[in-house]
């Protein structure tokens, strides 16, 4: 068995033709849907980027225990499991977060890996004497920052070296993917993960794609939306939207290269192909840009998933409505390669859902950011349940890898540490339990200090798929709280996760 797994970042499913978009053509995603089974109810688990990847590797939800951080020593990675079973895994990525302090051991779980440089704030190009005046003349004031430790500084330094399509890190990822496939197409028992940061912001696409989406904007470069309220339609906002569409068009073209290779070498007969994203992105919906700060609306949480399995090629072009989510991918990879499931994993393989249109994995799902709401969907309703006071809630990190996204835990944080041996998620390992502080950077970027509109809300997706009007229904809310408590217990949530949301934590009756 061979598997190709393509992972995009920040891909809003509502921009894909095969999910009903009429904004522009995405012919290769359409081809993909015709060759695979399209999942209609696939959702996120832990958010944002690296927490989602921890879900992918472990098959477990971690957002109730930990913010952005490395894989833990007690985590079992699906790629280690595959390796032990004789399956060779290879990661090709331009996702530079893998190589920062707060995620320094994800890529080491693969048999081998390649990394292409230059996305967003990747510290790639050295500019000790940066042409700051030139940059200021080119870039919009709201995304210009001359400080050498800022993301915009490194983006501007990198972009000067990414002029031709072939220089783009995403293009280089797919170049390397085609080379891997050509070298190994006659081999068996391998897993290839092709992962690109695109279409994550900044929305910088090759010029041939940008030309497809001309706007009336004539100002400085504006391709990096703020994590802030959407201010309404304007030439500037239209420019950012069109840059996002251009970047999806570029992603669509790169996806097509893999589909072409599989066509040319008849790989559909013996290779599984899985395509998804870590989370979506708001582009004006609900009057917001981006993610992290606002509730987990469907544009963020309801994401695309396509699966082709050679044993079920007769299902090509079909769609499935069963609920699935990110941790299910680990179980799916184990299932496809005939490897036993990961210890303690809650994810379930989606392959039985392909074989049986009436099968289901989950009655409901929970998902969210560490320190924020616990969110639930059962396909009919979505329910966002927040702490009563975001700034005053019992909240602890559980870790043996005390690193935030960009730096280690502070001395102040570590002084609160106590060693405990009863964290169920850790499966017998002793771990550090640390009281959350409001000083670390994550706290005000994707933690409690960043989040606004923190109001518990219930939406009826059948009547209101756009989640525009929350409803009041005490009976439904109580039913969903009961389901939420069950799913939290199944995911080994720590006791304070129930306390902070005022949810009973007793066992099921």
C-alpha positions in Angstrom: 0.0 0.0 0.0 1.1 3.6 -0.8 -0.4 6.8 0.5 -0.1 10.4 -0.8 -1.4 12.9 1.8 -1.7 16.5 0.6 -2.2 19.1 3.4 -3.0 22.7 2.6 -3.2 25.5 5.3 -6.1 27.9 5.8 -8.2 26.6 2.9 -11.8 27.8 3.1 -14.0 25.1 1.6 -16.5 27.7 0.4 -14.0 28.8 -2.3 -13.9 25.4 -4.0 -16.3 24.6 -6.9 -16.7 21.0 -5.7 -18.2 22.4 -2.4 -20.6 24.7 -4.3 -18.5 27.9 -4.9 -19.3 29.9 -8.0 -16.7 32.5 -7.4 -14.0 31.1 -9.8 -12.9 27.9 -11.4 -10.8 25.3 -9.4 -10.6 22.6 -12.0 -8.2 20.3 -10.3 -10.1 20.2 -7.0 -13.1 19.4 -9.2 -11.0 16.6 -10.9 -10.1 15.4 -7.4 -13.7 15.2 -6.3 -14.5 13.1 -9.4 -11.7 10.7 -8.6 -12.3 10.4 -4.8 -15.0 10.5 -2.2 -15.8 14.0 -0.9 -16.7 14.3 2.7 -19.4 16.9 3.4 -19.1 17.0 7.2 -15.4 17.0 8.0 -14.3 19.3 10.9 -11.3 20.5 12.7 -10.2 19.2 16.1 -7.5 21.3 17.9 -6.6 24.7 16.7 -4.6 26.4 15.2 -1.7 25.1 13.0 0.5 22.9 15.2 -2.2 21.7 17.5 -4.0 20.5 14.4 -0.9 18.6 13.3 -0.6 17.0 16.7 -4.2 15.7 16.2 -3.1 14.3 12.8 -0.1 12.5 14.2 -1.7 11.2 17.4 -5.4 10.7 16.6 -6.2 12.5 19.8 -7.6 15.9 20.7 -5.2 18.0 22.7 -6.8 21.5 22.8 -8.2 20.9 26.3 -4.8 20.1 27.7 -2.2 22.2 25.9 -1.7 25.3 23.7 0.7 25.3 20.7 3.7 23.2 21.5 5.9 20.2 20.5 4.9 16.6 20.3 5.0 15.2 23.9 7.2 12.2 24.9 4.0 10.4 25.8 2.4 11.0 22.3 2.5 8.2 19.9 2.9 9.3 16.3 1.2 7.5 13.5 4.4 7.9 11.5 6.4 6.1 14.2 3.7 3.4 14.1 4.0 3.1 10.3 7.8 3.0 10.5 7.8 0.2 13.0 5.5 -1.8 10.6 8.0 -1.3 7.7 6.2 1.7 6.0 8.6 4.4 4.8 7.3 8.0 5.4 8.5 11.1 3.8 7.5 14.7 4.6 7.8 17.5 2.0 6.9 20.9 3.4 7.4 24.6 3.3 5.5 25.0 6.6 8.2 26.8 8.6 6.4 26.4 11.9 7.7 22.8 12.0 11.2 24.2 12.6 10.4 26.7 15.3 11.0 26.1 19.0 7.4 25.3 19.7 7.2 22.5 17.2 10.7 21.2 16.9 10.0 17.5 16.9 7.1 16.9 14.5 9.2 16.4 11.4 11.5 13.9 13.1 8.7 11.3 13.3 9.0 10.7 9.5 11.6 8.5 7.9 12.9 11.5 6.0 11.9 15.1 5.2 12.5 18.0 2.9 11.9 21.7 3.8 11.6 24.6 1.4 12.1 28.1 2.7 10.5 31.5 2.4 6.9 31.4 3.5 5.5 34.3 5.5 7.8 35.2 8.4 10.3 32.3 7.9 13.7 33.6 9.0 15.3 32.7 5.7 16.9 35.7 4.0 19.5 37.7 6.0 19.0 41.5 5.9 21.4 43.2 8.3 21.1 46.4 6.2 17.5 46.0 5.0 16.2 48.4 2.3 13.5 49.7 4.7 12.7 52.9 2.8 12.2 50.9 -0.4 9.9 48.4 1.4 7.9 51.2 3.0 7.3 52.7 -0.4 6.0 49.3 -1.7 3.9 47.8 1.1 0.7 49.1 2.7 1.2 50.7 6.0 -1.0 48.2 7.8 1.3 45.3 6.9 4.7 47.2 7.0 6.9 46.7 10.0 10.6 47.6 10.0 11.4 45.8 13.2 13.8 42.9 12.4 12.0 40.5 14.7 8.6 41.0 13.1 6.8 38.6 10.7 6.3 41.4 8.1 10.1 42.2 8.1 10.9 38.6 7.2 8.1 38.4 4.6 9.4 41.5 2.8 12.9 40.1 2.9 11.8 36.7 1.6 9.5 38.0 -1.1 12.3 39.8 -2.9 13.7 36.3 -3.7 10.4 34.8 -4.9 9.8 36.4 -8.3 9.2 33.4 -10.6 6.6 30.7 -10.1 9.4 28.1 -9.8 10.9 30.0 -6.9 7.8 29.8 -4.8 8.2 27.4 -1.8 4.9 25.7 -2.7 6.0 25.1 -6.3 9.2 23.6 -5.0 7.2 21.3 -2.7 5.3 19.9 -5.6 8.5 19.7 -7.7 10.0 17.5 -4.9 6.8 15.5 -4.6 6.8 14.7 -8.3 10.4 13.6 -8.0 9.6 11.4 -5.1 6.8 9.8 -6.9 8.9 9.2 -10.0 11.7 7.7 -8.0 9.4 5.5 -5.8 6.4 4.7 -8.0 7.5 1.0 -8.4 8.2 0.6 -4.7 5.6 -0.4 -2.1 4.8 0.4 1.6 5.4 4.2 1.6 3.6 7.3 2.8 4.2 10.7 1.2 3.0 13.9 2.9 3.0 17.0 0.7 2.3 20.0 2.8 2.3 23.6 1.8 1.6 26.7 3.9 -0.5 28.1 1.1 -3.2 29.5 1.0 -2.3 30.8 4.4 -1.7 34.6 4.6 0.0 36.6 3.3 -1.8 35.9 0.0 1.2 36.1 -2.3 0.6 34.2 -5.5 2.5 34.0 -8.8 1.7 36.8 -11.2 0.0 34.6 -13.7 -2.6 33.7 -11.1 -2.9 37.2 -9.8 -3.7 38.5 -13.3 -6.9 36.3 -13.3 -8.3 38.4 -10.5 -7.9 42.1 -11.3 -9.4 44.6 -8.9 -9.9 48.3 -8.8 -7.2 48.7 -6.1 -4.2 50.8 -7.2 -2.4 51.2 -3.9 0.6 49.6 -2.3 1.0 45.8 -1.9 -2.0 44.6 0.2 -2.0 40.9 0.6 -2.0 40.4 4.4 -5.3 40.7 6.1 -5.5 41.7 9.8 -6.8 39.4 12.5 -9.5 42.0 13.1 -13.1 42.9 12.2 -13.9 43.2 8.5 -14.7 46.8 7.7 -16.9 46.2 4.7 -16.5 46.1 1.0 -13.7 48.4 -0.2 -11.0 48.4 -2.9 -8.5 47.4 -0.3 -10.6 44.5 1.1 -11.4 43.4 -2.4 -7.7 43.3 -3.2 -7.0 41.0 -0.3 -9.9 38.8 -1.3 -8.7 38.5 -4.8 -5.2 37.8 -3.7 -6.6 34.9 -1.6 -8.5 33.6 -4.7 -5.3 33.9 -6.8 -3.4 31.8 -4.2 -6.1 29.1 -4.2 -5.8 29.1 -8.0 -2.1 28.5 -7.6 -2.8 25.7 -5.1 -5.3 24.2 -7.5 -2.6 24.1 -10.2 -0.1 22.4 -8.0 -2.6 19.8 -6.9 -3.2 19.1 -10.6 0.5 18.2 -11.1 0.0 15.3 -8.6 -3.3 14.2 -10.3 -1.5 14.3 -13.7 1.3 12.1 -12.4 -1.2 9.6 -10.9 -3.1 9.6 -14.2 0.1 9.1 -16.3 1.3 6.2 -14.2 -2.1 4.6 -13.3 -1.4 5.1 -9.6 -5.1 5.2 -8.8 -5.0 1.4 -8.9 -2.7 0.9 -5.9 -2.3 4.3 -4.1 -4.5 6.1 -1.6 -4.8 9.8 -2.0 -6.0 12.0 0.9 -6.4 15.8 0.6 -7.4 18.2 3.4 -6.5 21.3 5.4 -5.8 22.1 9.0 -8.5 24.8 9.3 -10.4 27.4 7.3 -10.2 31.2 7.3 -12.7 34.0 7.5 -12.7 36.5 4.6 -15.4 38.9 5.6 -17.9 36.3 6.8 -19.4 37.2 10.2 -17.7 40.6 9.7 -14.3 39.1 10.5 -10.9 38.5 8.9 -8.8 35.4 9.8 -9.2 33.1 12.8 -8.2 32.8 16.5 -10.0 35.8 17.9 -13.6 35.1 17.0 -15.9 32.0 17.5 -15.1 28.9 15.5 -17.7 29.6 12.8 -18.1 27.0 10.0 -15.7 28.9 7.7 -13.0 28.0 10.1 -14.2 24.7 11.6 -15.9 22.9 8.7 -13.1 21.9 6.3 -12.6 19.9 3.1 -11.7 16.3 2.9 -11.2 14.1 -0.1 -10.2 10.4 0.0 -9.5 8.0 -2.8 -8.8 4.4 -1.9 -8.0 1.9 -4.6 -10.2 -0.8 -3.0 -13.2 1.5 -3.3 -12.6 3.0 -6.8 -16.2 2.3 -7.7 -17.1 5.1 -5.2 -15.3 7.8 -7.1 -17.3 10.9 -7.4 -19.6 10.1 -4.5 -20.1 12.1 -1.3 -20.5 11.1 2.3 -22.4 13.0 5.0 -21.0 11.2 8.1 -19.3 13.4 10.7 -15.5 13.2 10.6 -12.7 15.3 12.0 -8.9 15.8 11.9 -8.0 13.0 14.5 -9.7 10.5 12.2 -6.8 10.9 9.7 -4.3 9.0 11.9 -6.7 6.1 12.2 -7.3 6.2 8.5 -3.6 5.9 7.7 -3.2 3.0 10.2 -6.2 1.3 8.6 -5.0 1.7 5.0 -1.6 0.2 5.9 -3.0 -2.6 8.0 -1.4 -1.3 11.2 -3.0 -1.5 14.6 -4.6 1.7 15.9 -2.7 4.1 18.0 -2.8 3.7 21.8 -5.5 5.8 23.4 -6.5 7.4 20.1 -10.1 8.6 19.7 -10.1 9.1 16.0 -11.7 6.5 13.8 -10.8 5.4 10.2 -13.0 7.0 7.5 -12.5 4.0 5.2 -15.6 2.1 6.5 -17.6 5.3 5.6 -16.5 5.0 2.0 -17.5 1.3 1.9 -20.9 1.9 3.5 -22.8 5.1 2.7 -24.9 4.6 5.8 -22.0 4.1 8.2 -21.0 6.7 10.8 -18.0 7.4 13.0 -19.4 10.0 15.4 -22.8 11.2 16.6 -21.2 14.6 17.5 -17.8 16.2 17.6 -16.0 18.8 19.8 -13.2 21.2 18.7 -11.6 24.4 19.7 -8.6 26.5 20.9 -6.9 25.9 24.2 -8.4 28.3 26.8 -11.4 29.2 24.6 -14.8 27.7 24.0 -15.4 24.1 23.6 -17.4 23.8 20.4 -19.7 21.0 19.4 -21.5 20.0 16.2 -23.9 17.1 15.6 -24.6 18.1 12.0 -27.9 19.7 13.0 -26.7 22.2 15.6 -23.4 24.0 16.4 -22.9 25.0 20.0 -20.1 27.3 21.3 -19.8 27.1 25.1 -17.4 29.7 26.7 -16.3 30.3 30.2 -18.3 32.9 32.1 -15.1 35.0 32.5 -12.3 34.4 30.0 -9.8 36.3 32.1 -10.6 34.5 35.3 -10.9 30.8 34.7 -9.1 27.7 36.0 -6.6 26.8 33.2 -3.5 24.7 33.3 -1.0 23.5 30.7 0.1 19.8 30.8 3.5 19.1 29.3 6.9 17.6 29.4 8.0 20.0 26.6 7.7 23.5 28.1 7.9 25.5 24.9 5.5 28.0 23.4 5.4 28.8 19.7 8.6 30.9 19.6 10.2 30.5 23.1 10.5 28.4 26.2 8.1 28.7 29.1 9.2 31.6 31.3 10.7 31.3 34.8 7.5 32.7 36.2 5.5 30.0 34.5 7.8 27.2 35.5 7.7 28.3 39.1 4.0 27.2 39.2 4.9 23.7 37.9 3.9 20.6 39.8 4.6 17.0 38.8 1.5 14.9 38.5 0.9 11.3 37.6 -2.9 11.1 37.0 -3.3 12.8 33.7 -5.2 10.3 31.7 -4.1 11.6 28.3 -0.4 10.9 29.3 -1.1 7.2 29.8 0.9 6.8 33.0 3.6 9.3 32.3 4.3 11.9 35.0 3.8 15.4 33.5 4.2 19.0 34.5 1.0 20.9 35.4 1.5 24.6 35.1 -0.9 27.5 35.8 -1.6 29.6 32.7 -0.1 33.1 32.8 -1.2 36.0 30.8 2.3 37.0 29.7 3.3 34.5 27.0 2.9 35.5 23.4 0.4 32.7 22.6 -2.0 34.1 25.3 -2.7 37.2 23.2 -2.4 35.6 19.7 -4.5 32.4 19.9 -5.1 32.1 23.6 -7.7 33.6 25.9 -6.3 37.1 25.7 -6.8 37.2 22.0 -10.4 36.0 21.9 -13.4 38.4 21.6 -17.2 37.8 21.1 -16.8 35.1 23.8 -20.5 34.5 24.2 -22.0 31.0 24.5 -24.2 30.5 21.4 -26.4 27.9 19.7 -27.1 27.7 16.0 -29.5 25.6 14.0 -27.6 24.6 10.9 -30.6 23.2 9.1 -32.5 26.5 9.3 -29.4 28.8 9.4 -26.4 27.2 7.7 -24.6 30.6 7.6 -24.8 30.8 11.5 -26.2 34.3 11.3 -28.8 34.2 14.1 -28.2 32.3 17.4 -31.3 30.7 18.8 -32.5 30.2 22.4 -33.6 26.6 23.1 -32.9 25.4 26.7 -33.9 21.8 26.0 -31.6 21.5 23.0 -28.8 23.3 24.9 -29.1 20.9 27.8 -29.0 17.9 25.5 -25.9 19.2 23.8 -24.2 19.9 27.1 -24.7 16.3 28.0 -23.2 15.2 24.7 -20.3 17.6 25.2 -19.6 16.2 28.6 -19.5 12.7 27.2 -17.1 13.7 24.4 -14.9 15.6 26.8 -14.6 12.5 29.0 -13.9 10.3 26.0 -11.1 12.7 25.0 -9.6 12.5 28.6 -10.3 16.2 29.4 -8.7 17.3 32.7 -11.1 18.1 35.6 -10.8 21.9 35.3 -12.0 21.7 31.7 -15.4 20.9 33.1 -15.2 23.4 35.9 -14.3 26.3 33.6 -17.4 25.7 31.5 -19.7 24.8 34.4 -20.3 21.3 32.9 -20.9 18.3 35.2 -18.0 15.9 34.9 -19.7 12.8 36.4 -19.6 9.5 34.5 -22.3 8.5 32.1 -25.3 6.7 33.5 
